[in-house]
């Protein structure tokens, strides 16, 4: 059974049982407490808490999805037979439609009948502290199969959640096949608050997760996930190279992760999501440098060709351009860095960070190639010195703005006096209109990527893969000025962050928001989360003139604009 057939069977199984099939959300979640989407339930958090209406949005209390996910907590383990950064999570969810009995019965039916797999044993939550044991799940399993082996474990093994600092959570039951955990069924009975306490959910829900890669390995009777058809084309191309099995697996895993991260709008940088992507890229680039030239273009081509039927958004050209640009930057210093690493007799944390800072060598590369002389180097110590460096850099930078051109943590614009502040406020409000106009003219793939406001001009960065035509720029400018000429009111509303997102308010990519936020709206034209000052009516802004449009990096554009009398 191919991985495509597994995907199809899973979705068809739950669709026949009253589930609405929901497409995968982005790897970049709306939840500001996490960098990446790490589980299938992440896009559904508001539905478990009652903040969003699943029937209104999906037509059912029950949904199913195949969610693309990315986890980097165990990135150092990638290269063995089972650890991955990017993976696909099969899941079915219910928000009051059904609970433990149906979830367990359907999971048993899918595994034993649809996949034709024998279940070794299942596990349930045995209770811990003030949380009682899940006796109900054990009884359900015994009713299905009186001879079923049921093991009981504590909170570490059979209690899941939340994703981020707070969210739904609850006891789990896990299904084991051929000695491996295949499916984790979470019974969301509680809400984990930010202070660590638990409170009962008004409406308990179902959240299940089953890794496609692991299921494919068992169904296809392979020794490890890299032998499945999910990786077949990649491994065929990599097996010809003189390198370790671990090295080939690292490249295969990272190439998949890079493909989906770039597709979802991440570009390499030295912070947050961009830093993760840079680490992944530089690790595979280094492997290519050490073991001989690798045809990365062919690897990306195979991935896009084989995954595009399910993920049509994959853009091979965009991915290759981003990768080649990073490789071009990195290769210039990589050889020097490797020579310097080879000359060192010992590599401690400060030395490792110097290699990173001077030559761009990622921690993983230093650790792997350093061998015995880097035996004492740990990820924790490296990350600590990296954070210290970031703190110093921020403190020394004179110009540091948030996503809307605001001074960080203040909600204020940079201005020398009251007159300058008024001009900056007009330009700041104009960025909201500019953002909305760009999305209306170019499409919703446009997202704000940063802005810088002075009393003289605005600078607005946004995601888009190509240069704008003169016609497009004129349409954007005219759209902004039309709204200004209508003298529409600029309204402000305070609400919970999750509620704001549900209303369609745009947020700045990578920005962390508090639990309650301000939403600024200009009629039905623009709605954004923002903390800064704005004009009361658009007529106060004055006419906007776009003076320049240019590239910042691959997939990133910049507009500079001024106000004219």
N, C-alpha and C positions, 0 to 999 in steps of 0.2 A: 504494500500500500504506500503510495507516494505521499509526500507532505501536502501536496495540493488536495489529494483525496481526503486526508485527515482533516484539513481545514473545512472542506465542503461538508463532510459527514457531521462534524461537530455543529456547525451552524444550522444545517438542515434538521438535526435531531432536536435542537431547542426551539427552532422556529415552529416545528410541528407541535410543540408543547406550549405554545402561547407566548413565546418570547419575541420581542422586537429586536432585530439584528441592528446593532449600532456600530458604525465605522470606528476604527481606531482613532483616538485623539492624538495630538502631537506629542512628541517626546518632550516638549517644553510645556509643562503644566501650568494651569492658572493658579495653582496653589503656590504662594510665594515662599513657603517654608521648605520646599525641596527644589533641587536643581533640575531633576529630570522625572519623567513619568516612570515609576518603578513597579507599578502594579495595575492590573486591569480595572480595579475599583476607583482609581484616582479621579477619573472624570465624573464619577457618580457620587462623590462625597456629599454634595448639597442635597441629593435625593434621600440619603440615609437620615439626614438631620431634619428633613421636612422643609428646607429652605427652597427647594425646587419641586415642581409637580411633574412626576414621571408620566402620568397619564396624559397631561397636557402636551408634554414635549415628545413623548414616544408612543403614545396611544396604548400603553400597557403598564402594569405594575412590574413586569418582568422584562429583562433585557439579556442579550448575550453579545459577546464581542470577541474579536481577536486583536489584542492590544499590543502594539510595539512598546517595548520597555528597555530601559537602560539602567544598569546598576554598576557602580564603580567601587563599592566598598571592599570587594575582594579582587580588585584588578591584578594584584600581584600573584594571584593563583591562576590567572588565565594562562593557558598553555598545558594544563593537565587534561584529563579526559572528559571533564564535565563543566568546568567553570566558563562562563561567558559574560561579556559586558552587555551586548545587545541580545535580546531574545523576544519571542512572541508568546504572549500569555492568552490561553484560551480560558474564557470565563463565562459563567452564567450568574445573573444577579436578580434579586427580588427585593422590592421595597414595600413589603406588606402583602404581596400576592401569595406567597407560600413560605414555609419555613423548613425545619429540619427533615421531616418525613419525606417530602417530595424531593428535596435536594439530594438526600442520601440514596433514595430509590433510583432516581434518574442517573446519578453518577455510577451506581452499580450496574445499571442496565447498559450505559454507554460503554463502559470498560469491558464488561463480560460478553456483550452481544455485538455491539457495533465494532469494537476493536478486537473482539475474540481473544481477550487476555484473561488469564487466571489471576485472582487476587490472593497474594500471600497472606496478608493480614491488614488490619486497619488500626489506627490509634485514635484515642479520644482524650479529652482533657480530664485529668484525674482530680482536679481541685488543688488550690494553693491559697494559703492565707484566708482572706475573707471571701474569695471567689469559690463557689461550690463546684463540685464535680459535675460533669455533663453526663448524668445517668441516662437521660433521654436518648442521646445518640447511640449509646451502647445497646439499649433496648431495641431501637430501630434496626440496627445491624443484625442483631440476633433474630429479629422477626423475619428478615430477608433470608438469612442463612444461619440456622441454629449452631452450625459448626464453625462459623466465622471466628478466627482468632482476633481478639480485641485487646490491644495493649493500652495502658493508661500512663500518661506522662504529665509533667507539670507545666507551668506557665512558659518556660523557655521553649518547649517543643510544641505545645498544643494550645497556645493562646496567641492570636495574631493581632498586630496593629498597635498604634495607628501608623499611617504614612505621614511623616512630618511630626510636628510637635503635638498635634491634637487631631482627633478624628474618631470615626467608628472603629470598634474593635470587639473581639469576643473569642469564645472557645472555638477550637477547630477539630475536625476529624480528617485524618489523612489516609490515603489509599496507597498501599505498597504493592508493586508488581516486580517480580524478579529481583527482590531485595532492594528496590529503589522506590522512594516516594514519588508518586506520579501526580496525584491530585490533592490539593488542599482546599477543604470546604470550611469557610469561615462563617460562623453564626454571629452576626453583629447584634449583640444584645446590649452593649455598653457604648458610651462615648468617653473617650480618654481626653480629659481637659488639659489645658496647658500647664496647670499646676501639678499634674500627675495623678489626680483623683479620677475615679470612674463614676459615672452616673448612668442609670438605666435609660435606654432609648425608648421613646414612646411607641415607636413601631420598629420591631426587630427586623433585620434584613439578612439576605443571603449574599455572600461574596465568595466565589470560588475562583481558583487559579490553577491552571495546568500548563506547564511549559511545553510548547510544541516540539522543541528540539529533543527533550527527554522522552516524550511520548513516541516520537518518530524513531528514536534509537531502539526502544523496546519493541515496537510494532515491526520494524524492519530487521530486528534481530542482529543489531550491530554491537560491536564491543565498546564503542564510544560515539559521542554525538558528531564527531568530525568525519565519521564514515557514512553518515546518512546522506540522502540526496539533497538536504539543505545546504551541504557544503561540497558536494561531489565535484562540481566544476572548478571550484577554488583549489581543492586539494589535488586534483589531477594536474593542475598547472604548477603547483608548489612542490609536488613530490619529485619533480625532475631536478630540483635544486639540491645542492650539497649542504644541507643544514639539518639540525635536529628536528625530531617530531614536535618538540615543544615550540621551536621557532616557527615552524609551518602553521601550527595551530594559533599562535599569537597573531600572525599576519592574517589568517583567515577570519578570526574573530574580530580583529580591529578594523579590517576592511569593511565588514558588514556594519559595524558601529559607525564608522566614518560616513558611509553611504547614507545612512538614515539621519545622522546628525546634521550633515550639510543640507540635505533635502529639507529638513525642518527649520533651516535658517541659522544654524550655528556656524560661526567662522572662527578660526584659530586666533587665540589671544592669550594674554597672561593672567586672566581672571575668570573665575566662575566656569560657565559652560565652555567658553572658548579655551580655557586652560586645559580642561579635560580633553577636548578635541585635539588640541596641540600635542598633548602627551601621547594620544593614540597615533596620530600621524607620524610624529617623530620616532616613535618606537618602531614602526614598520619601515620607515625610511632608513633608520639605522641598520635594521636587519638586511635590507637591500644593499647597503653600503658594505657590510661585512661579508655577506655571502654571495655577492655578485648581483648584477643588474636583474631586477624583477620587473616584469611587464605589468605594472600596476593598472595600466589602461585596460588590459585584457581582463583583469580581475573585476574591475568596476563594471565593465561591459557585461560579463557573465551574470553578475548580481542583478543589474538593472533588467536584463533580458528575462531572467528567471523569476524575479520577484514583482515585476511591473504589472502582471495580470491581477495581482491582489493589491498592490500599492502603485496605482497609476501615476502618483505624484513624483516618482523617482525620475530625476533629471541627470542623466549621465554626464552631459556637458558641464553642468554646474558643479558637479562633484569633482570631476577631473580637473577643472580649472582651479578650484579651491585647493586641491591636493598638490597640484603641480606648482602653484604659487608658494605654498609652504615648503615644498621640497627644494625649490629654487633658493629660498631664503636660508634654509637650514644646511644644505649641502656645503655652502661656502665655508662654514665653520666646523662642520662635523668632523672632517678629517683631522683638523688641528686638535679638536677636543679628544678624539680617540688616541692620537699620538701622546697628548698630555696625560691621559688616563693610563696609558701603557708605561709611561716613565715613572709614575708614582709608586712608592713602596707601600703606602698605606692610605686608605681613603676613609677619613672620618666625616662627620656631618658638615662642618664648615668647609672642608675641601670639596665635598660633593656639591654643596650649594655654589661654590665658586666655579666649578665645572659647568653647572647649570647656567649660572649668571653670565659667564664669559663665552661659553660655547654652545649653550642651549641643550646640553645633554640631559635628557630626562632622568629622573630617579631610577626608573626601571632599567634603563640601559646601563647606568653606572653600577647598579647593584648586580646585574647579570654579568657584565663584562669584567667587573672588578674582582669577582671570584673571592678568594680567601682574604685578599687585602681590603675588601669591603664587607667582611663578615659581620662587623659590629654596626654597620649602617642600617638604620630602621626607617620605615616610612614615617612613623610618628615624629622622630627627631628632625627629619628633613622638612616635613610639613610645618613644624613649629618655627624653624628658622625662616621658612618661606613666609609665614604669616608676619613675623617680626619685620621682615624686609618690606612687606606690603604696607604695614602701619607707618613705617618711616617714610616711605615714598608718598603716601597720602598726606602726611603732615608737611612735607616739603613742597608739595605742589601748590602753586598760587591759584591756578584755575582748576577747580574741581566742581563739576555740576552734576546734579541728578538728571533723571530722564527727561525732564521738561525744561532744562536750562536753569534749574533752581540750585541754589547753594545747598549742599547736602545737610539734611537734618533740620533745616531752618524754614523751608518754604518761602525763602526770600530770593529776590533777584539781585544781581550785582549792579549797584548804582552808587555814584559818588554823591549825589544830592537828590532833592525832591524832584527837580525837573528831569533828571536822568531816569529816575524811578518811573515816572509817568510814561516816558518813551519806551522803557523796557517792558512795562506792563502791557502796553499796546502791542508790542512785538510778540510778547509771550502769548497773549490771547490769539494772535495771528497764527502761531504754530499749531494751535488746535484746529483752526480752519484749514490750514495747509495740509495737515495730516488727513483730515476728512476728504478734502478735495483730491488728494493723491489716490486715495482708496476708491473714490468714485470714478476717476478717470482711468486708473491703471488696474484696479481690482483689489480684492481683499488680501492678496499676497503681500501687500505693502504693510510694513509695521515700523513704527518709530524705533530708531536705534540710538537716539541721543540728540541733544540739542544744546546750543550755546547762545545765550541772549546777552547782548550789550545794549546800550542806549542808541547805538548807531545801526545795528543790523541784527538779523536772526540767522542762525545756521541750524539746519535741520537735516539729520541723517536718517535714512530709511532703507529698508530692504527692497531691492529690485534688481533683476539680473542684467539689465542693459541700460544704455544711454537713452534718455527720453528724446523724442522727436520735438521739433519746434512746435508742431501742432499740439502735441500733448502738453507741453509746457504752457502754451497759451490757454488751453482749456483749464488747466489747473489754476493759473493766475486769474482768469476770468471768473471761475467758480468762486474763488475766495472773495474777490472784489464785489461780486453780485450779492453775496451774503452781507458783506460790510455795508453796501448801499441800501440794503433793506432795513438796516438799523435794528436787527433782531436783539431781544434781550438775552443776556448771558446769565443763566440761573445756576444756583449752587444747591446741592442736596447732600446731606450727610447720611450715610447708611453703612451697613456691614459690608466688608470687602466681598464676601461670596455673593451677597445680594446685588452688589454693583456689577459684578461680572455677568450675572444672570440677566440684567437689564440691557446688556450689550455694550456697556461702557468699555472703552479701550484702556488697556494698561500698558505701561512701558516695559518692554522686554528686559528681564533680568532685575528689575527693580523690586525690592521687598517692601510690602505695604503693611501698615498696622491693621488690627482687626476692624476698625472703623475708618472710613475714608470719605473724602469730599469728591463728589461727582459734579463736574461743570458741563452744562449743556447749552447748545445754541439751537433751539428748536429741535427738529428732527435731522439737522445737518451734522452736528457734532456732539459727541458725548464721551468724556474722558475722565479718568481718575487723575486728580491733580491737587497739589497742596498750595500752589502759589497764588499771587494776586492777579485779578483779571479786571477788564473794563466791565461796566454794567450793561452797555449796549454796543453792538458791533460797529455802529456808526462812529464811535470814538476812536477807532483804530486808524482810520485814514487809508489811503490807497496803497496796496502792497505791490511791489515790483520785484519780480525774480531777476536777479542780476547774474546768476551763475548756477549751472548744474554740472556736477562732475562725479567721477568715481572716487570712492574712498578705499575700497578693496573689492575682491570678487563678491558679487551679490550685494554690494552696499553702495548707495548713492548719497550725494550731499547737495542740498539746495541752499544758496545764500540769497537773502531777500532784504529789501529795505522798504521804508515808508516814504512815499512821495506826496508832496502837497497837491 
